[in-house]
Amino acid sequence: MNEPPVRKPATTSTLRGTPMSALCVAWLVVLLFATLPTLALAQPPACPGIHVKILNIRNSTGTVACALFESPKGFPHEFLKFATNIMIIKIRKDQARCDFEDIPPGKYAMAVVHDENMNGKLDSKWMGIPSEGYGFSNNAKALLGAPSFSAASFRYDGRSIDMTMRLNY
């Protein structure tokens, strides 16, 4: 008897009889491992908020206080009393970072103090010259006193904003 010719099943490829599904799985595995380093190194998107990197810190002694103000009242001297948000953090090497999240859109100004002796205030020498590090948003300058709220103010729209501030000594 004559038997009909044997056909290859539709699920096999022409590559040495390897099933098509196995080839698909193999390609998926290759693609996964090819993109794995990218996925592992990718940082999550920043949360909405005001993110401030503080540079030029003289030493790792004490803490850094970041004070966020929404009005001129008490800016910048009375930050413990009038700031909308305050973050006090330890210094890592010569940098620090303050992240203010859940902040409503508006107009703000920021003051940063390197509180080396951790007494909760910006210490000064004779005639009110600061003896500890300080900085203001917009890189507002302190000439014969602290800058005004309007000089240091910035608009925040509710999305993520990254700022860099350098301390002055």
Residue frames relative to the residue before (quaternion, step in Angstrom):
aa qw qx qy qz dx dy dz
M 1.0000 0.0000 0.0000 0.0000 0.00 0.00 0.00
N 0.3955 -0.7075 0.5485 0.2055 3.35 -1.18 0.73
E 0.1998 -0.7870 0.5729 0.1117 3.57 -0.63 1.09
P 0.5349 -0.6229 0.4474 0.3546 3.56 -1.08 0.70
P 0.5805 -0.5895 0.4195 0.3735 3.60 -1.12 0.58
V 0.4547 -0.6803 0.5078 0.2692 3.57 -1.11 0.77
R 0.2229 -0.7738 0.5811 0.1180 3.54 -0.84 1.01
K 0.4801 -0.6267 0.5195 0.3269 3.52 -1.19 0.55
P 0.5032 -0.6351 0.4724 0.3469 3.59 -0.97 0.74
A 0.6083 -0.5883 0.4019 0.3499 3.55 -1.20 0.59
T 0.6557 0.5363 -0.3133 0.4292 3.62 1.18 -0.38
T 0.6183 0.5265 -0.3789 0.4438 3.61 1.13 0.10
S 0.3747 -0.7125 0.5465 0.2307 3.52 -1.13 0.65
T 0.6008 -0.5573 0.4252 0.3843 3.45 -1.29 -0.03
L 0.5538 0.5984 -0.4063 0.4126 3.61 1.24 -0.02
R 0.8084 -0.3308 0.1646 0.4582 3.54 -0.08 1.36
G 0.6925 -0.5223 0.2832 0.4092 3.58 0.95 0.80
T 0.3878 0.7173 -0.4932 0.3032 3.64 1.20 0.36
P 0.4834 -0.6649 0.4726 0.3177 3.61 -0.82 0.90
M 0.5787 -0.6170 0.4196 0.3294 3.59 -1.03 0.85
S 0.6393 0.5323 -0.3387 0.4395 3.61 0.96 -0.79
A 0.6369 0.5160 -0.3343 0.4652 3.62 1.02 -0.69
L 0.6362 0.5182 -0.3283 0.4679 3.59 1.03 -0.73
C 0.6380 0.5240 -0.3237 0.4622 3.58 0.98 -0.81
V 0.6536 0.5026 -0.3080 0.4746 3.58 0.93 -0.89
A 0.6457 0.5222 -0.3225 0.4542 3.59 0.95 -0.85
W 0.6651 0.4913 -0.3063 0.4716 3.61 0.93 -0.84
L 0.6293 0.5272 -0.3359 0.4617 3.60 1.01 -0.73
V 0.6443 0.5130 -0.3150 0.4717 3.57 0.99 -0.83
V 0.6415 0.5163 -0.3224 0.4668 3.59 0.95 -0.85
L 0.6740 0.4910 -0.2982 0.4644 3.59 0.89 -0.91
L 0.6297 0.5407 -0.3310 0.4490 3.58 1.00 -0.79
F 0.7111 0.4402 -0.2663 0.4793 3.57 0.83 -0.95
A 0.6095 0.5459 -0.3595 0.4486 3.60 1.10 -0.50
T 0.7457 0.3760 -0.2170 0.5055 3.61 1.05 -0.71
L 0.4411 0.7252 -0.4428 0.2889 3.60 1.22 -0.20
P 0.6595 0.4871 -0.3472 0.4553 3.67 0.80 -0.77
T 0.6357 0.5202 -0.3336 0.4626 3.60 1.00 -0.73
L 0.6712 0.4909 -0.2972 0.4691 3.56 0.93 -0.87
A 0.6646 0.5144 -0.3072 0.4465 3.59 0.97 -0.82
L 0.7309 0.4243 -0.2378 0.4788 3.59 1.01 -0.77
A 0.5250 0.6399 -0.4200 0.3722 3.59 1.19 -0.29
Q 0.3021 -0.7399 0.5737 0.1794 3.54 -0.99 0.88
P 0.5298 -0.6188 0.4542 0.3608 3.57 -1.02 0.66
P 0.5851 -0.5766 0.4112 0.3952 3.58 -1.07 0.54
A 0.5637 -0.6151 0.4316 0.3429 3.55 -1.06 0.77
C 0.4799 -0.6431 0.5144 0.3024 3.53 -1.09 0.76
P 0.5724 -0.5667 0.4352 0.4023 3.57 -1.08 0.55
G 0.4528 0.6630 -0.5036 0.3190 3.54 -0.89 0.94
I 0.5294 -0.5833 0.5063 0.3509 3.51 -1.37 -0.14
H 0.0663 -0.8146 0.5753 -0.0338 3.54 -0.45 1.28
V 0.0458 -0.8320 0.5509 -0.0461 3.56 -0.55 1.22
K 0.1661 -0.7527 0.6325 0.0760 3.53 -0.84 1.08
I 0.1785 -0.7924 0.5789 0.0719 3.57 -0.75 1.11
L 0.1024 -0.8048 0.5846 0.0007 3.54 -0.73 1.16
N 0.7795 0.3741 -0.2578 0.4312 3.53 -1.40 0.09
I 0.2944 0.7361 -0.5477 0.2673 3.58 0.96 0.85
R 0.5140 -0.7099 0.3988 0.2698 3.55 -0.69 1.14
N 0.7926 -0.0908 0.0968 0.5951 3.59 0.97 -0.82
S 0.5614 -0.6146 0.4399 0.3370 3.58 -1.29 0.06
T 0.4259 0.7043 -0.4573 0.3369 3.57 1.27 0.30
G 0.8249 0.2407 -0.1749 0.4807 3.58 -0.99 0.81
T 0.5343 -0.6042 0.4919 0.3279 3.52 -1.25 -0.63
V 0.3346 -0.6704 0.6091 0.2601 3.51 -1.40 0.08
A 0.1582 -0.7704 0.6127 0.0777 3.55 -0.94 0.97
C 0.1195 -0.7627 0.6340 0.0459 3.55 -0.83 1.06
A 0.0523 -0.8095 0.5846 -0.0130 3.58 -0.66 1.11
L 0.1661 -0.7875 0.5916 0.0483 3.55 -0.73 1.15
F 0.1195 -0.8021 0.5849 0.0169 3.55 -0.70 1.17
E 0.2170 -0.7693 0.5831 0.1452 3.58 -1.11 0.69
S 0.7638 0.1889 -0.1591 0.5963 3.59 1.29 0.13
P 0.6332 -0.5558 0.3761 0.3857 3.61 -1.22 0.34
K 0.5097 0.6757 -0.4209 0.3264 3.59 1.18 -0.44
G 0.8521 0.1018 -0.1206 0.4990 3.57 -0.68 1.18
F 0.5109 0.6540 -0.4263 0.3600 3.61 1.25 -0.11
P 0.6838 -0.3625 -0.6332 -0.0005 1.63 -1.54 1.99
H 0.4801 0.7405 -0.3966 0.2528 3.57 1.27 -0.33
E 0.7867 0.3059 -0.1603 0.5118 3.58 0.85 -0.88
F 0.0687 0.8563 -0.5084 0.0598 3.54 0.83 1.01
L 0.6284 0.5390 -0.3554 0.4340 3.61 1.00 -0.63
K 0.7226 0.4372 -0.2389 0.4792 3.56 1.11 -0.63
F 0.8406 0.2640 -0.0918 0.4640 3.60 0.85 -0.93
A 0.5061 0.6486 -0.4459 0.3527 3.63 1.13 -0.20
T 0.5234 -0.6355 0.4782 0.3058 3.55 -1.11 0.77
N 0.7826 0.0068 0.0398 0.6213 3.54 0.99 -0.94
I 0.0692 -0.7735 0.6294 0.0292 3.55 -1.08 0.78
M 0.0437 -0.7698 0.6366 0.0144 3.52 -1.04 0.85
I 0.0784 -0.7781 0.6228 0.0223 3.56 -0.79 1.03
I 0.0211 0.8305 -0.5498 0.0870 3.53 -0.60 1.19
K 0.5187 -0.6030 0.5085 0.3298 3.52 -1.29 0.45
I 0.4474 -0.6804 0.5207 0.2563 3.53 -1.21 0.60
R 0.1681 -0.7476 0.6364 0.0880 3.55 -1.03 0.89
K 0.8020 -0.0781 -0.0235 0.5917 3.54 -0.43 1.30
D 0.7231 -0.3962 0.2761 0.4939 3.62 -0.57 -1.02
Q 0.6488 0.4795 -0.3228 0.4949 3.57 1.17 0.62
A 0.0562 -0.7597 0.6453 0.0574 3.52 -1.33 0.35
R 0.1646 -0.7792 0.5971 0.0961 3.54 -1.26 0.35
C 0.1242 -0.7664 0.6280 0.0526 3.54 -0.98 0.95
D 0.0709 -0.7888 0.6104 0.0104 3.56 -0.87 0.99
F 0.0836 -0.7804 0.6196 0.0062 3.54 -0.58 1.23
E 0.0396 -0.8063 0.5895 -0.0263 3.57 -0.56 1.20
D 0.7871 0.2847 -0.2467 0.4884 3.56 -1.30 0.38
I 0.3620 0.7058 -0.5109 0.3314 3.55 0.97 0.91
P 0.3837 -0.7249 0.5117 0.2557 3.62 -0.75 0.94
P 0.6094 -0.5462 0.4100 0.4028 3.60 -1.13 0.51
G 0.3388 0.7323 -0.5440 0.2301 3.55 -1.11 0.68
K 0.5767 -0.5440 0.4726 0.3848 3.50 -1.35 -0.34
Y 0.0040 0.8136 -0.5770 0.0708 3.57 -0.78 1.10
A 0.1073 -0.7300 0.6634 0.1244 3.53 -1.40 0.21
M 0.1905 -0.7979 0.5654 0.0859 3.56 -1.09 0.70
A 0.1103 -0.7459 0.6534 0.0670 3.50 -1.19 0.76
V 0.1124 -0.7836 0.6099 0.0373 3.56 -1.00 0.89
V 0.0746 -0.7998 0.5956 -0.0034 3.56 -0.93 0.98
H 0.2618 -0.7123 0.6258 0.1801 3.57 -1.03 0.84
D 0.1246 -0.8129 0.5688 0.0147 3.55 -0.15 1.34
E 0.1822 -0.8445 0.4967 0.0830 3.56 0.26 1.31
N 0.7659 0.3349 -0.1993 0.5113 3.62 0.94 -0.79
M 0.4008 -0.7710 0.4255 0.2527 3.59 1.34 0.22
N 0.3786 0.7210 -0.4970 0.2997 3.56 0.88 0.96
G 0.5687 -0.6543 0.3557 0.3491 3.60 1.27 0.21
K 0.7544 0.2970 -0.2162 0.5441 3.61 1.16 0.35
L 0.5247 -0.5916 0.5032 0.3485 3.53 -1.34 0.26
D 0.2627 -0.7801 0.5499 0.1414 3.57 -0.47 1.20
S 0.1275 -0.8000 0.5834 0.0573 3.54 -1.15 0.62
K 0.4794 -0.6265 0.5379 0.2970 3.51 -1.37 0.43
W 0.7589 -0.3059 0.2585 0.5135 3.53 -1.21 -0.42
M 0.8242 0.2002 -0.2050 0.4885 3.55 -1.17 0.66
G 0.6461 -0.5919 0.3065 0.3717 3.61 1.11 0.59
I 0.4103 0.6976 -0.4885 0.3261 3.59 1.22 0.28
P 0.4513 -0.7155 0.4554 0.2774 3.63 -0.64 1.07
S 0.2563 -0.7566 0.5845 0.1420 3.54 -1.07 0.82
E 0.6902 0.3712 -0.2637 0.5625 3.58 1.31 -0.04
G 0.6362 -0.5656 0.3770 0.3650 3.54 -1.24 0.44
Y 0.0062 0.7828 -0.6212 0.0346 3.54 -1.17 0.71
G 0.0395 0.7835 -0.6198 0.0199 3.54 -1.27 0.42
F 0.2125 -0.7756 0.5862 0.0982 3.53 -1.27 0.50
S 0.5850 -0.5578 0.4443 0.3863 3.55 -1.18 0.54
N 0.7763 0.2718 -0.2742 0.4982 3.54 -1.25 0.62
N 0.4286 -0.6985 0.4553 0.3481 3.59 1.27 0.15
A 0.1618 0.8108 -0.5390 0.1610 3.56 1.10 0.78
K 0.3629 -0.7639 0.5050 0.1725 3.56 -0.87 0.99
A 0.2757 -0.7166 0.6194 0.1638 3.51 -1.19 0.75
L 0.0948 -0.8200 0.5633 0.0363 3.59 -0.26 1.22
L 0.7888 -0.0634 0.0676 0.6077 3.60 0.26 -1.19
G 0.7794 0.0306 -0.0618 0.6227 3.52 0.84 1.06
A 0.6897 -0.4755 0.3476 0.4213 3.54 -1.32 0.11
P 0.5424 -0.6070 0.4550 0.3610 3.59 -1.12 0.53
S 0.5711 -0.5815 0.4476 0.3678 3.57 -1.25 0.34
F 0.6620 -0.4820 0.3982 0.4134 3.53 -1.31 0.32
S 0.6761 0.5023 -0.3086 0.4420 3.60 0.87 -0.89
A 0.6358 0.5235 -0.3387 0.4549 3.62 1.05 -0.65
A 0.7443 0.3850 -0.2081 0.5044 3.59 1.07 -0.70
S 0.5406 0.6743 -0.3908 0.3168 3.59 1.20 -0.25
F 0.0572 -0.7621 0.6447 0.0170 3.52 -1.31 0.54
R 0.4501 -0.6677 0.5251 0.2755 3.54 -1.25 0.49
Y 0.1148 -0.7641 0.6327 0.0520 3.52 -1.04 0.87
D 0.2467 -0.8218 0.5041 0.0984 3.58 -0.67 1.14
G 0.6431 -0.5469 0.3220 0.4286 3.61 1.23 0.17
R 0.6233 0.4916 -0.3492 0.4978 3.58 1.27 -0.15
S 0.6892 -0.4619 0.3465 0.4376 3.57 -1.27 -0.09
I 0.0101 -0.7736 0.6335 -0.0118 3.56 -0.98 0.91
D 0.1775 -0.7761 0.5995 0.0825 3.58 -0.92 0.96
M 0.0446 -0.7938 0.6064 -0.0137 3.55 -0.86 1.03
T 0.1608 -0.7424 0.6376 0.1283 3.54 -1.26 0.48
M 0.0524 -0.7958 0.6033 -0.0008 3.56 -0.85 1.00
R 0.2202 -0.7464 0.6157 0.1238 3.55 -1.08 0.79
L 0.3776 -0.7258 0.5292 0.2247 3.54 -0.97 0.88
N 0.2733 -0.7258 0.6125 0.1529 3.53 -1.25 0.65
Y 0.1305 -0.7870 0.5993 0.0670 3.57 -1.03 0.77
